[in-house]
Amino acid sequence: MDALRALCGVPPGVRKVREMSGLRSIVFAVLAAATLAGGAAIAQEGDHPRDRPMVVGSDFGIAPWMVRGAAGPEGFGVDLMHEIARRLGRPGVEIVDVNFSGLFAALFAKRFEFTANPLNITEERAQRMLYTEPFFATGNGFITRRQDRMERLEDLRGKAVAVNRGTISDTWATANAERYGFEVQRYDTFPDSVQAVLTRRAFAAINEIPTAMYAASQNRQIHVAFRDYTGRNFGIAFRLDDREYRNRVEEAIECMKLDGTLARLHEKWYGGPPEPGSSMTQVFPGYGPPGLNGYDPTEHTPRCS
């Protein structure tokens, strides 16, 4: 071996020094990697302390998901967050009220651990944050006066449809007005769009199906005449570096699907059971929304308490 080293122009003593130096470099690199990994784990645990209430963020005022009650926030989302906290062994929940326009910035700034909003899962958002698997199917709910009927989208032809300006419902109506032959009326608030139906300025008002269902349950003059499940789903969003915690929360949600807790909450707050076979009862393989960035195909059995 020394002869080979000599042929290569490396004296034996120098070669040994270099070997030892290289070994020390490898050891230092391994130790550094372990330190960084340990630091990340500690940081993750520090972001979600088990002995303190779970901190989540949501835009209040989305009935019946989350509204201000006499004793504090209440609604489907509030009950959902408390149930997740219980299953994770956290002592309660603190809900940070954040306008939707600032929700993601507050998440990235670590003002809270994850979102509690009724948040649509989209491909664009999945590039910036981690989602749980879908747990609440939604789409377009068409509100009409109780005496009016709508059995298909083609029934909108020649009629006016009211939408809340800037919402996903507005986007859908804009893209489909010509196809189905209806006029789009835009209003600044959802109640204004419903009022347009009551005063016959519009035939139907569109909003997310759960929101439309709740509005109809509060006013006997209207009903949800047609539900168009477009494949949209709500999910909970986390920071991109929070994969392990996302997975833990998702398992809690999966357990709530399996034991019927989610369905019971839906019936309590939305006045009826969820759509059969929807994401509220279906457990998806892996972690996260299949097919989108952040999806983890690891097979698992949720640890249910």
One Martini backbone bead per residue (centre of mass of N, CA, C, O) as a GRO file, in nm:
protein
  305
    1MET     BB    1   0.057   0.064  -0.020
    2ASP     BB    2   0.306   0.251   0.003
    3ALA     BB    3   0.391   0.215  -0.292
    4LEU     BB    4   0.131   0.340  -0.409
    5ARG     BB    5   0.169   0.614  -0.275
    6ALA     BB    6   0.440   0.679  -0.404
    7LEU     BB    7   0.337   0.674  -0.695
    8CYS     BB    8   0.131   0.915  -0.618
    9GLY     BB    9   0.301   1.120  -0.425
   10VAL     BB   10   0.238   0.999  -0.122
   11PRO     BB   11   0.332   1.002   0.173
   12PRO     BB   12   0.263   0.805   0.439
   13GLY     BB   13   0.235   1.023   0.663
   14VAL     BB   14   0.045   1.213   0.509
   15ARG     BB   15  -0.179   1.011   0.457
   16LYS     BB   16  -0.252   0.964   0.755
   17VAL     BB   17  -0.332   1.250   0.820
   18ARG     BB   18  -0.559   1.269   0.608
   19GLU     BB   19  -0.728   1.038   0.716
   20MET     BB   20  -0.779   1.160   0.995
   21SER     BB   21  -0.902   1.421   0.893
   22GLY     BB   22  -1.135   1.286   0.738
   23LEU     BB   23  -1.261   1.144   0.983
   24ARG     BB   24  -1.319   1.399   1.147
   25SER     BB   25  -1.509   1.525   0.936
   26ILE     BB   26  -1.722   1.305   0.946
   27VAL     BB   27  -1.786   1.322   1.245
   28PHE     BB   28  -1.866   1.621   1.248
   29ALA     BB   29  -2.096   1.592   1.041
   30VAL     BB   30  -2.268   1.395   1.204
   31LEU     BB   31  -2.296   1.568   1.459
   32ALA     BB   32  -2.426   1.811   1.318
   33ALA     BB   33  -2.673   1.665   1.211
   34ALA     BB   34  -2.775   1.570   1.486
   35THR     BB   35  -2.806   1.851   1.608
   36LEU     BB   36  -3.007   1.960   1.402
   37ALA     BB   37  -3.223   1.744   1.444
   38GLY     BB   38  -3.258   1.796   1.746
   39GLY     BB   39  -3.333   2.095   1.716
   40ALA     BB   40  -3.587   2.048   1.547
   41ALA     BB   41  -3.735   1.877   1.756
   42ILE     BB   42  -3.735   2.092   1.977
   43ALA     BB   43  -3.884   2.307   1.812
   44GLN     BB   44  -4.137   2.146   1.767
   45GLU     BB   45  -4.206   2.110   2.067
   46GLY     BB   46  -4.210   2.421   2.124
   47ASP     BB   47  -4.463   2.470   1.928
   48HIS     BB   48  -4.608   2.201   2.102
   49PRO     BB   49  -4.693   2.212   2.406
   50ARG     BB   50  -4.838   1.973   2.614
   51ASP     BB   51  -4.889   2.180   2.879
   52ARG     BB   52  -5.051   2.354   2.664
   53PRO     BB   53  -5.251   2.515   2.489
   54MET     BB   54  -5.394   2.513   2.188
   55VAL     BB   55  -5.297   2.712   1.904
   56VAL     BB   56  -5.526   2.889   1.695
   57GLY     BB   57  -5.652   3.008   1.369
   58SER     BB   58  -5.924   3.254   1.301
   59ASP     BB   59  -6.207   3.370   1.141
   60PHE     BB   60  -6.452   3.531   1.258
   61GLY     BB   61  -6.797   3.499   1.146
   62ILE     BB   62  -6.852   3.182   1.050
   63ALA     BB   63  -7.142   3.059   1.000
   64PRO     BB   64  -7.118   2.782   1.222
   65TRP     BB   65  -6.809   2.762   1.272
   66MET     BB   66  -6.735   3.077   1.387
   67VAL     BB   67  -6.850   3.247   1.677
   68ARG     BB   68  -6.973   3.481   1.893
   69GLY     BB   69  -7.042   3.429   2.222
   70ALA     BB   70  -7.120   3.476   2.548
   71ALA     BB   71  -6.865   3.255   2.624
   72GLY     BB   72  -6.755   3.268   2.335
   73PRO     BB   73  -6.654   3.075   2.110
   74GLU     BB   74  -6.857   2.911   1.849
   75GLY     BB   75  -6.888   2.590   1.691
   76PHE     BB   76  -6.767   2.361   1.488
   77GLY     BB   77  -6.464   2.450   1.505
   78VAL     BB   78  -6.449   2.455   1.813
   79ASP     BB   79  -6.518   2.159   1.867
   80LEU     BB   80  -6.292   2.045   1.693
   81MET     BB   81  -6.049   2.164   1.849
   82HIS     BB   82  -6.114   2.037   2.126
   83GLU     BB   83  -6.097   1.743   2.027
   84ILE     BB   84  -5.808   1.746   1.932
   85ALA     BB   85  -5.679   1.827   2.200
   86ARG     BB   86  -5.775   1.583   2.360
   87ARG     BB   87  -5.632   1.364   2.172
   88LEU     BB   88  -5.338   1.510   2.232
   89GLY     BB   89  -5.328   1.612   2.543
   90ARG     BB   90  -5.442   1.900   2.561
   91PRO     BB   91  -5.519   2.194   2.774
   92GLY     BB   92  -5.686   2.310   2.546
   93VAL     BB   93  -5.792   2.630   2.383
   94GLU     BB   94  -5.660   2.884   2.160
   95ILE     BB   95  -5.815   3.155   1.978
   96VAL     BB   96  -5.710   3.335   1.704
   97ASP     BB   97  -5.805   3.640   1.572
   98VAL     BB   98  -5.808   3.642   1.208
   99ASN     BB   99  -5.795   3.773   0.928
  100PHE     BB  100  -5.787   3.622   0.632
  101SER     BB  101  -5.568   3.809   0.497
  102GLY     BB  102  -5.363   3.719   0.764
  103LEU     BB  103  -5.342   3.410   0.816
  104PHE     BB  104  -5.074   3.307   0.680
  105ALA     BB  105  -4.877   3.505   0.808
  106ALA     BB  106  -4.938   3.407   1.101
  107LEU     BB  107  -4.848   3.119   1.061
  108PHE     BB  108  -4.548   3.178   0.971
  109ALA     BB  109  -4.506   3.355   1.251
  110LYS     BB  110  -4.621   3.176   1.495
  111ARG     BB  111  -4.905   3.261   1.634
  112PHE     BB  112  -4.975   2.964   1.551
  113GLU     BB  113  -5.009   2.623   1.468
  114PHE     BB  114  -5.297   2.635   1.315
  115THR     BB  115  -5.572   2.618   1.132
  116ALA     BB  116  -5.951   2.686   1.178
  117ASN     BB  117  -6.059   2.723   0.915
  118PRO     BB  118  -6.260   2.707   0.628
  119LEU     BB  119  -6.027   2.552   0.419
  120ASN     BB  120  -5.937   2.538   0.110
  121ILE     BB  121  -5.805   2.306  -0.102
  122THR     BB  122  -5.510   2.389  -0.288
  123GLU     BB  123  -5.250   2.381  -0.502
  124GLU     BB  124  -5.126   2.656  -0.434
  125ARG     BB  125  -5.122   2.630  -0.121
  126ALA     BB  126  -4.953   2.354  -0.115
  127GLN     BB  127  -4.677   2.512  -0.174
  128ARG     BB  128  -4.683   2.670   0.131
  129MET     BB  129  -4.839   2.425   0.274
  130LEU     BB  130  -4.977   2.201   0.501
  131TYR     BB  131  -5.209   1.938   0.475
  132THR     BB  132  -5.461   1.773   0.544
  133GLU     BB  133  -5.688   1.580   0.498
  134PRO     BB  134  -5.987   1.561   0.403
  135PHE     BB  135  -6.309   1.659   0.608
  136PHE     BB  136  -6.488   1.869   0.411
  137ALA     BB  137  -6.730   1.884   0.199
  138THR     BB  138  -6.770   2.093  -0.093
  139GLY     BB  139  -6.943   2.373  -0.263
  140ASN     BB  140  -7.236   2.458  -0.430
  141GLY     BB  141  -7.493   2.649  -0.285
  142PHE     BB  142  -7.841   2.684  -0.373
  143ILE     BB  143  -8.038   2.955  -0.305
  144THR     BB  144  -8.390   2.968  -0.251
  145ARG     BB  145  -8.692   2.992  -0.250
  146ARG     BB  146  -8.898   2.760  -0.120
  147GLN     BB  147  -9.092   2.747  -0.388
  148ASP     BB  148  -8.839   2.685  -0.537
  149ARG     BB  149  -8.674   2.505  -0.807
  150MET     BB  150  -8.369   2.285  -0.831
  151GLU     BB  151  -8.207   2.011  -1.027
  152ARG     BB  152  -8.009   2.186  -1.213
  153LEU     BB  153  -7.798   2.397  -1.381
  154GLU     BB  154  -7.996   2.450  -1.627
  155ASP     BB  155  -8.209   2.615  -1.441
  156LEU     BB  156  -8.047   2.904  -1.480
  157ARG     BB  157  -8.160   2.986  -1.734
  158GLY     BB  158  -8.241   3.330  -1.751
  159LYS     BB  159  -8.110   3.401  -1.477
  160ALA     BB  160  -8.025   3.518  -1.152
  161VAL     BB  161  -7.706   3.533  -0.972
  162ALA     BB  162  -7.587   3.544  -0.643
  163VAL     BB  163  -7.281   3.685  -0.503
  164ASN     BB  164  -6.985   3.690  -0.325
  165ARG     BB  165  -6.741   3.885  -0.356
  166GLY     BB  166  -6.436   3.697  -0.426
  167THR     BB  167  -6.524   3.419  -0.427
  168ILE     BB  168  -6.547   3.099  -0.534
  169SER     BB  169  -6.835   3.143  -0.635
  170ASP     BB  170  -6.764   3.375  -0.822
  171THR     BB  171  -6.568   3.219  -0.998
  172TRP     BB  172  -6.770   3.012  -1.098
  173ALA     BB  173  -6.983   3.204  -1.221
  174THR     BB  174  -6.795   3.341  -1.425
  175ALA     BB  175  -6.716   3.065  -1.576
  176ASN     BB  176  -7.054   2.969  -1.616
  177ALA     BB  177  -7.257   3.175  -1.735
  178GLU     BB  178  -7.251   3.104  -2.039
  179ARG     BB  179  -7.306   2.802  -2.031
  180TYR     BB  180  -7.593   2.847  -1.847
  181GLY     BB  181  -7.733   3.137  -1.889
  182PHE     BB  182  -7.647   3.356  -1.664
  183GLU     BB  183  -7.663   3.609  -1.426
  184VAL     BB  184  -7.438   3.819  -1.245
  185GLN     BB  185  -7.453   3.905  -0.897
  186ARG     BB  186  -7.278   4.138  -0.689
  187TYR     BB  187  -7.182   4.117  -0.338
  188ASP     BB  188  -7.030   4.203  -0.033
  189THR     BB  189  -7.239   4.002   0.100
  190PHE     BB  190  -7.416   3.730   0.181
  191PRO     BB  191  -7.684   3.860   0.287
  192ASP     BB  192  -7.727   4.026   0.025
  193SER     BB  193  -7.770   3.779  -0.162
  194VAL     BB  194  -8.019   3.672  -0.012
  195GLN     BB  195  -8.193   3.927  -0.041
  196ALA     BB  196  -8.215   3.904  -0.351
  197VAL     BB  197  -8.397   3.656  -0.335
  198LEU     BB  198  -8.630   3.764  -0.152
  199THR     BB  199  -8.672   4.017  -0.375
  200ARG     BB  200  -8.629   3.888  -0.677
  201ARG     BB  201  -8.351   3.970  -0.816
  202ALA     BB  202  -8.292   3.664  -0.759
  203PHE     BB  203  -8.299   3.321  -0.779
  204ALA     BB  204  -7.994   3.279  -0.670
  205ALA     BB  205  -7.759   3.179  -0.415
  206ILE     BB  206  -7.406   3.151  -0.362
  207ASN     BB  207  -7.234   2.901  -0.160
  208GLU     BB  208  -7.118   2.725   0.057
  209ILE     BB  209  -7.280   2.459   0.158
  210PRO     BB  210  -7.269   2.495   0.471
  211THR     BB  211  -7.355   2.795   0.469
  212ALA     BB  212  -7.624   2.755   0.322
  213MET     BB  213  -7.752   2.558   0.524
  214TYR     BB  214  -7.751   2.749   0.766
  215ALA     BB  215  -7.918   2.979   0.648
  216ALA     BB  216  -8.172   2.800   0.601
  217SER     BB  217  -8.208   2.721   0.909
  218GLN     BB  218  -8.272   3.049   0.980
  219ASN     BB  219  -8.476   3.053   0.712
  220ARG     BB  220  -8.797   2.964   0.592
  221GLN     BB  221  -8.785   3.118   0.301
  222ILE     BB  222  -8.548   2.917   0.255
  223HIS     BB  223  -8.336   2.699   0.042
  224VAL     BB  224  -8.150   2.420  -0.065
  225ALA     BB  225  -8.201   2.327  -0.392
  226PHE     BB  226  -7.878   2.289  -0.459
  227ARG     BB  227  -7.598   2.055  -0.486
  228ASP     BB  228  -7.247   2.113  -0.582
  229TYR     BB  229  -7.006   1.883  -0.583
  230THR     BB  230  -6.669   1.983  -0.684
  231GLY     BB  231  -6.426   1.865  -0.480
  232ARG     BB  232  -6.419   2.034  -0.251
  233ASN     BB  233  -6.209   2.095   0.047
  234PHE     BB  234  -6.140   2.084   0.375
  235GLY     BB  235  -5.851   2.197   0.571
  236ILE     BB  236  -5.556   2.183   0.752
  237ALA     BB  237  -5.293   2.420   0.820
  238PHE     BB  238  -4.933   2.419   0.786
  239ARG     BB  239  -4.622   2.424   0.812
  240LEU     BB  240  -4.373   2.280   0.622
  241ASP     BB  241  -4.202   2.187   0.903
  242ASP     BB  242  -4.484   2.020   1.027
  243ARG     BB  243  -4.527   1.711   0.960
  244GLU     BB  244  -4.555   1.549   1.226
  245TYR     BB  245  -4.792   1.716   1.341
  246ARG     BB  246  -4.984   1.680   1.109
  247ASN     BB  247  -5.007   1.372   1.146
  248ARG     BB  248  -5.131   1.377   1.432
  249VAL     BB  249  -5.384   1.537   1.361
  250GLU     BB  250  -5.489   1.351   1.139
  251GLU     BB  251  -5.540   1.107   1.320
  252ALA     BB  252  -5.758   1.242   1.487
  253ILE     BB  253  -5.950   1.281   1.245
  254GLU     BB  254  -5.973   0.985   1.164
  255CYS     BB  255  -6.104   0.898   1.432
  256MET     BB  256  -6.356   1.086   1.396
  257LYS     BB  257  -6.459   0.934   1.153
  258LEU     BB  258  -6.477   0.638   1.268
  259ASP     BB  259  -6.664   0.732   1.538
  260GLY     BB  260  -6.862   0.990   1.437
  261THR     BB  261  -6.793   1.281   1.536
  262LEU     BB  262  -6.812   1.455   1.280
  263ALA     BB  263  -7.108   1.388   1.211
  264ARG     BB  264  -7.226   1.502   1.476
  265LEU     BB  265  -7.130   1.793   1.437
  266HIS     BB  266  -7.282   1.841   1.177
  267GLU     BB  267  -7.567   1.797   1.294
  268LYS     BB  268  -7.553   2.015   1.514
  269TRP     BB  269  -7.470   2.274   1.310
  270TYR     BB  270  -7.630   2.180   1.014
  271GLY     BB  271  -7.901   1.988   1.054
  272GLY     BB  272  -7.729   1.732   0.938
  273PRO     BB  273  -7.597   1.498   0.766
  274PRO     BB  274  -7.362   1.397   0.583
  275GLU     BB  275  -7.254   1.305   0.298
  276PRO     BB  276  -7.239   1.018   0.162
  277GLY     BB  277  -6.898   0.939   0.120
  278SER     BB  278  -6.750   1.161   0.231
  279SER     BB  279  -6.476   1.320   0.388
  280MET     BB  280  -6.617   1.285   0.678
  281THR     BB  281  -6.585   0.943   0.646
  282GLN     BB  282  -6.323   0.933   0.481
  283VAL     BB  283  -6.025   0.752   0.471
  284PHE     BB  284  -5.708   0.827   0.379
  285PRO     BB  285  -5.424   0.767   0.245
  286GLY     BB  286  -5.202   0.866   0.433
  287TYR     BB  287  -5.079   1.207   0.423
  288GLY     BB  288  -5.285   1.416   0.312
  289PRO     BB  289  -5.351   1.528  -0.005
  290PRO     BB  290  -5.388   1.361  -0.268
  291GLY     BB  291  -5.164   1.488  -0.527
  292LEU     BB  292  -5.019   1.688  -0.338
  293ASN     BB  293  -4.828   1.882  -0.186
  294GLY     BB  294  -4.720   1.697   0.109
  295TYR     BB  295  -4.763   1.416   0.049
  296ASP     BB  296  -4.788   1.102   0.244
  297PRO     BB  297  -4.788   0.746   0.170
  298THR     BB  298  -4.784   0.639   0.444
  299GLU     BB  299  -4.873   0.376   0.609
  300HIS     BB  300  -5.154   0.365   0.851
  301THR     BB  301  -5.272   0.351   1.192
  302PRO     BB  302  -5.468   0.508   1.382
  303ARG     BB  303  -5.432   0.655   1.705
  304CYS     BB  304  -5.685   0.569   1.919
  305SER     BB  305  -5.856   0.683   2.231
   0.00000   0.00000   0.00000
